[in-house]
Amino acid sequence: MNLIVGGTGFVGGHLAEYFFEQGEISKAIFRKGAQIRILDQCGVQNYEGDLLRKSSLHEPLEGVETVYNLAAETPGIAGDVGLGV
């Protein structure tokens, strides 16, 4: 199972689509307020989280073999408050 951190971004969304097309199960951590439509369309198990809070990472990491960290701070984008994913 894969975990995509930053799955609502451009690259993360395409990675989720790729895994879906390959029949692989994926999870994703997203920041509060993120648009998760692409993740839902790809059957991704979604978890709201914040990279700065270890406690929000425990459940999404259960059963995961590979983590793809595509999260980034994006200053200047409305609603981005730092590294919350």
HELIX and SHEET records of a PDB file:
HELIX    1   1 PHE A   10  GLU A   21  1                                  12    
HELIX    2   2 ARG A   37  GLN A   41  1                                   5    
HELIX    3   3 LYS A   54  SER A   56  5                                   3    
HELIX    4   4 HIS A   58  LEU A   61  1                                   4    
SHEET    1   A 4 GLN A  45  GLU A  48  0                                        
SHEET    2   A 4 SER A  26  PHE A  30  1                                        
SHEET    3   A 4 ASN A   2  VAL A   5  1                                        
SHEET    4   A 4 THR A  66  ASN A  69  1                                        
END                                                                             
